[in-house]
């Protein structure tokens, strides 16, 4: 138990140190993030995740290491949809590129809290009510099929409940005020549109967690492995966003791959009682599906996006 507590404390200490360095040192000035810089940080975060995975292998065993790697790749793949949603939200509200990193940074802190609540809650439910696995499996299959047929559906942020609630119940300035989330006007505090954008992004993370957490729990029932793999994927999401936000739509077959992965994971959960699909096989199928979709997208691009 002491080892488990030390791992939890050590991991969160690492996360908070990296976030403090990120905002307080490397990105203390608000400026647009270049593709070159974002690619550099993407490599850094992936490398840190792999080093952590090596630590899991050494101290916890090969099975936990397999599960961490599978969950990390799964979450990283599913985060592509997050990038698309973030692009739409930032574009819709005309958030300047130099302030987007700040919004994503604070979004990470909210995600830390939400993910640990969702994961611990999901593990607890599964341990007490085994039939929940079937519900999760069916939900993932439904989500995968829905993703397949809703890939071209247009997103309208004004229909978001957070947007409607904020406009109705909070004092909000009509324009942005630099990097400020709140400002004081006439002895009263007002929310700026930048804070509303942050809340909308947080709410979309909750929606994505409803898909990703069951998928993670289909691979591992270890809360530490599930949580850390999720957080590493989220930590690297910001740099991945700035690197691929402009080209994510070029991967035309990626949505089909993600849809297949969700259906596969859901099916795995439904048949787990009768036939156990190993973590290694799951990892190979997830990696293979994503790789094939990316290669196919590059070989057969849409003519209007070539």
C-alpha positions as CSV (number, residue, x, y, z in Angstrom):
1,X,0.0,0.0,0.0
2,X,2.9,2.4,0.8
3,X,4.4,1.7,-2.7
4,X,1.0,2.5,-4.3
5,X,0.6,5.7,-2.3
6,X,4.2,6.8,-3.2
7,X,3.5,6.2,-6.9
8,X,0.3,8.3,-6.8
9,X,2.1,11.1,-4.9
10,X,5.1,11.0,-7.2
11,X,3.0,11.0,-10.4
12,X,1.0,14.1,-9.3
13,X,4.2,15.8,-8.1
14,X,5.7,15.2,-11.6
15,X,2.5,16.5,-13.3
16,X,2.3,19.7,-11.3
17,X,6.0,20.4,-11.7
18,X,5.7,20.0,-15.5
19,X,2.6,22.2,-15.6
20,X,4.3,24.9,-13.5
21,X,7.4,24.8,-15.8
22,X,5.1,24.9,-18.8
23,X,3.1,28.0,-17.9
24,X,5.6,29.7,-15.6
25,X,8.8,29.3,-17.6
26,X,8.4,27.9,-21.2
27,X,5.2,29.7,-22.0
28,X,5.1,32.6,-19.6
29,X,4.6,35.0,-22.5
30,X,1.4,34.8,-24.5
31,X,2.4,34.0,-28.1
32,X,1.2,31.7,-30.9
33,X,2.7,28.2,-30.7
34,X,4.6,27.3,-33.9
35,X,4.2,23.9,-35.5
36,X,8.0,23.3,-35.0
37,X,7.6,24.0,-31.2
38,X,4.5,22.0,-30.9
39,X,6.1,19.0,-32.6
40,X,9.1,19.3,-30.3
41,X,6.8,19.2,-27.2
42,X,4.7,16.4,-28.7
43,X,7.9,14.3,-29.0
44,X,8.8,15.3,-25.4
45,X,5.5,14.2,-23.9
46,X,5.4,10.9,-25.9
47,X,9.0,10.2,-24.7
48,X,8.0,10.9,-21.1
49,X,5.1,8.6,-21.4
50,X,7.3,5.8,-22.8
51,X,9.9,6.4,-20.0
52,X,7.1,6.1,-17.5
53,X,5.9,2.9,-19.2
54,X,9.4,1.5,-18.8
55,X,9.2,2.3,-15.1
56,X,5.9,0.5,-14.9
57,X,7.5,-2.5,-16.5
58,X,10.4,-2.5,-14.1
59,X,8.5,-1.9,-10.9
60,X,5.0,-3.4,-11.6
61,X,5.6,-6.0,-14.2
62,X,5.1,-6.7,-17.9
63,X,1.3,-7.1,-17.8
64,X,0.8,-3.6,-16.2
65,X,3.3,-2.2,-18.8
66,X,1.3,-3.7,-21.6
67,X,-1.9,-2.3,-20.2
68,X,-0.5,1.1,-19.8
69,X,0.8,1.2,-23.4
70,X,-2.4,0.0,-24.8
71,X,-4.5,2.5,-22.8
72,X,-2.1,5.3,-23.7
73,X,-2.3,4.6,-27.5
74,X,-6.1,4.1,-27.3
75,X,-6.5,7.5,-25.5
76,X,-4.1,9.2,-27.8
77,X,-6.0,7.9,-30.8
78,X,-9.4,9.0,-29.4
79,X,-8.0,12.4,-28.6
80,X,-8.0,13.2,-32.3
81,X,-11.7,14.0,-32.0
82,X,-10.9,16.4,-29.2
83,X,-8.5,18.2,-31.6
84,X,-11.3,18.6,-34.1
85,X,-13.8,19.9,-31.5
86,X,-11.2,22.4,-30.0
87,X,-10.5,23.7,-33.5
88,X,-14.2,24.4,-34.1
89,X,-14.6,26.0,-30.6
90,X,-11.6,28.3,-30.9
91,X,-12.5,29.2,-34.5
92,X,-16.2,29.9,-33.7
93,X,-15.4,32.3,-30.8
94,X,-12.3,33.7,-32.6
95,X,-9.9,33.0,-29.8
96,X,-6.5,34.4,-30.8
97,X,-3.8,31.7,-31.2
98,X,-1.6,33.3,-28.5
99,X,-4.3,32.7,-25.9
100,X,-5.3,29.2,-26.9
101,X,-2.4,27.6,-25.0
102,X,-3.6,29.3,-21.8
103,X,-7.1,27.9,-22.2
104,X,-5.8,24.4,-22.9
105,X,-3.4,24.6,-19.9
106,X,-6.2,25.4,-17.4
107,X,-8.4,22.8,-19.1
108,X,-5.8,20.2,-18.1
109,X,-6.3,21.0,-14.4
110,X,-10.0,20.4,-14.7
111,X,-9.4,17.2,-16.6
112,X,-7.1,15.9,-13.9
113,X,-10.0,16.1,-11.4
114,X,-12.7,14.8,-13.7
115,X,-10.7,11.8,-15.0
116,X,-9.7,10.5,-11.5
117,X,-13.4,10.8,-10.4
118,X,-14.6,8.9,-13.5
119,X,-11.9,6.2,-13.3
120,X,-12.3,5.5,-9.6
121,X,-16.1,5.5,-10.0
122,X,-15.9,3.2,-12.9
123,X,-13.5,0.7,-11.2
124,X,-15.8,0.8,-8.1
125,X,-18.9,0.1,-10.1
126,X,-17.2,-2.8,-12.0
127,X,-15.9,-4.4,-8.7
128,X,-19.4,-4.3,-7.1
129,X,-21.6,-4.8,-10.1
130,X,-20.0,-6.9,-12.8
131,X,-22.9,-6.4,-15.2
132,X,-21.8,-2.8,-15.7
133,X,-19.1,-4.1,-18.1
134,X,-21.9,-5.2,-20.4
135,X,-23.4,-1.7,-20.2
136,X,-20.1,-0.1,-21.0
137,X,-19.5,-2.5,-23.9
138,X,-22.9,-1.7,-25.4
139,X,-22.3,2.0,-24.9
140,X,-19.0,1.9,-26.7
141,X,-20.5,-0.1,-29.7
142,X,-23.3,2.5,-29.9
143,X,-20.8,5.4,-29.7
144,X,-18.6,3.8,-32.4
145,X,-21.6,3.4,-34.8
146,X,-22.8,6.9,-34.0
147,X,-19.3,8.3,-34.7
148,X,-19.3,6.5,-38.1
149,X,-22.6,8.1,-39.3
150,X,-22.1,11.5,-37.6
151,X,-18.7,12.2,-38.9
152,X,-19.9,15.0,-41.2
153,X,-22.3,16.5,-38.7
154,X,-21.6,20.2,-38.1
155,X,-20.9,21.4,-34.5
156,X,-22.6,24.5,-33.2
157,X,-21.1,25.7,-29.9
158,X,-24.1,28.0,-29.2
159,X,-26.2,24.8,-28.6
160,X,-23.8,23.8,-25.7
161,X,-25.6,23.9,-22.4
162,X,-22.6,25.7,-20.8
163,X,-22.9,28.5,-23.4
164,X,-26.7,28.9,-22.8
165,X,-26.3,28.8,-19.0
166,X,-23.4,31.4,-19.0
167,X,-25.3,33.8,-21.3
168,X,-28.4,33.6,-19.1
169,X,-27.0,33.6,-15.5
170,X,-23.6,35.3,-15.6
171,X,-22.4,38.9,-16.3
172,X,-20.2,38.6,-19.3
173,X,-18.3,41.1,-21.4
174,X,-19.1,41.2,-25.1
175,X,-15.4,41.2,-26.0
176,X,-12.2,39.5,-25.0
177,X,-9.9,41.3,-22.6
178,X,-6.5,39.8,-23.4
179,X,-5.7,36.7,-21.4
180,X,-8.1,37.5,-18.6
181,X,-10.8,35.1,-17.6
182,X,-12.5,37.7,-15.3
183,X,-12.3,41.5,-15.1
184,X,-13.6,44.1,-12.7
185,X,-15.9,46.8,-14.2
186,X,-17.8,49.4,-12.1
187,X,-17.1,47.5,-8.8
188,X,-18.4,44.2,-10.3
189,X,-16.6,41.2,-11.7
190,X,-17.5,40.1,-15.2
191,X,-16.7,36.9,-17.0
192,X,-14.9,37.2,-20.3
193,X,-15.7,35.1,-23.4
194,X,-12.3,33.4,-22.8
195,X,-13.6,31.8,-19.6
196,X,-16.7,30.6,-21.3
197,X,-14.6,29.0,-24.0
198,X,-12.6,27.3,-21.2
199,X,-15.9,26.0,-19.6
200,X,-17.2,24.7,-23.0
201,X,-13.9,22.8,-23.6
202,X,-14.2,21.3,-20.1
203,X,-17.7,20.2,-20.8
204,X,-16.6,18.5,-24.0
205,X,-13.9,16.7,-22.1
206,X,-16.6,15.2,-19.8
207,X,-18.4,13.9,-22.9
208,X,-15.3,12.4,-24.3
209,X,-14.5,10.8,-21.0
210,X,-17.8,9.0,-21.2
211,X,-16.3,7.2,-24.2
212,X,-12.6,6.9,-23.3
213,X,-13.0,5.8,-19.7
214,X,-15.0,2.7,-20.5
215,X,-12.5,1.9,-23.3
216,X,-9.7,2.2,-20.8
217,X,-11.4,0.0,-18.2
218,X,-11.8,-2.7,-20.9
219,X,-8.0,-3.0,-21.0
220,X,-7.2,-2.6,-17.3
221,X,-9.0,-2.6,-13.9
222,X,-5.9,-1.0,-12.2
223,X,-7.0,2.6,-11.3
224,X,-3.3,3.8,-11.3
225,X,-2.7,2.5,-14.8
226,X,-6.0,3.8,-16.2
227,X,-5.5,7.2,-14.6
228,X,-1.9,7.8,-15.6
229,X,-2.3,6.6,-19.2
230,X,-5.3,9.0,-19.5
231,X,-3.4,12.0,-18.0
232,X,-0.3,11.4,-20.2
233,X,-2.5,11.4,-23.2
234,X,-4.2,14.6,-22.1
235,X,-0.9,16.3,-21.2
236,X,0.3,15.7,-24.7
237,X,-2.9,16.8,-26.3
238,X,-2.1,20.5,-26.1
239,X,1.1,20.2,-28.1
240,X,-0.6,17.7,-30.5
241,X,-3.4,20.2,-31.1
242,X,-1.0,23.0,-32.2
243,X,0.9,20.5,-34.4
244,X,-2.1,18.9,-36.2
245,X,-5.1,21.2,-35.8
246,X,-4.7,22.5,-39.3
247,X,-4.2,19.1,-41.0
248,X,-6.4,16.8,-38.9
249,X,-9.1,16.9,-41.5
250,X,-6.7,15.5,-44.1
251,X,-6.8,12.1,-42.4
252,X,-10.2,11.2,-44.0
253,X,-10.2,7.5,-42.9
254,X,-9.3,8.2,-39.3
255,X,-12.9,8.5,-38.1
256,X,-13.7,5.1,-39.5
257,X,-10.7,3.7,-37.7
258,X,-11.7,5.2,-34.4
259,X,-15.3,4.0,-34.9
260,X,-13.9,0.4,-35.5
261,X,-11.7,0.6,-32.4
262,X,-14.6,1.6,-30.2
263,X,-16.8,-1.2,-31.6
264,X,-14.0,-3.6,-31.1
265,X,-13.4,-2.6,-27.5
266,X,-17.1,-2.7,-26.8
267,X,-17.3,-6.2,-28.3
268,X,-14.3,-7.3,-26.3
269,X,-16.1,-6.2,-23.1
270,X,-19.3,-8.0,-24.1
271,X,-17.6,-11.3,-24.8
272,X,-15.0,-11.1,-22.0
273,X,-16.9,-13.7,-19.9
274,X,-16.8,-16.2,-22.7
275,X,-13.6,-15.4,-24.5
276,X,-10.7,-13.3,-23.2
277,X,-8.9,-11.2,-25.8
278,X,-5.3,-10.6,-24.6
279,X,-3.9,-7.1,-24.0
280,X,-1.2,-7.8,-26.7
281,X,-3.8,-8.6,-29.3
282,X,-5.8,-5.5,-28.4
283,X,-2.7,-3.4,-28.7
284,X,-1.9,-4.8,-32.1
285,X,-5.5,-4.3,-33.4
286,X,-5.6,-0.7,-32.1
287,X,-2.2,0.2,-33.5
288,X,-2.8,-1.6,-36.8
289,X,-6.2,0.0,-37.4
290,X,-5.0,3.5,-36.7
291,X,-1.8,3.0,-38.8
292,X,-3.8,1.6,-41.8
293,X,-6.2,4.5,-41.7
294,X,-3.4,7.1,-41.7
295,X,-1.5,5.4,-44.5
296,X,-4.8,5.1,-46.6
297,X,-5.6,8.8,-46.0
298,X,-2.2,9.8,-47.3
299,X,-2.4,7.5,-50.3
300,X,-6.0,8.3,-51.2
301,X,-6.6,12.0,-50.1
302,X,-9.8,13.8,-50.9
303,X,-9.4,15.7,-54.2
304,X,-10.5,19.0,-52.7
305,X,-8.0,18.6,-49.8
306,X,-5.1,17.2,-51.8
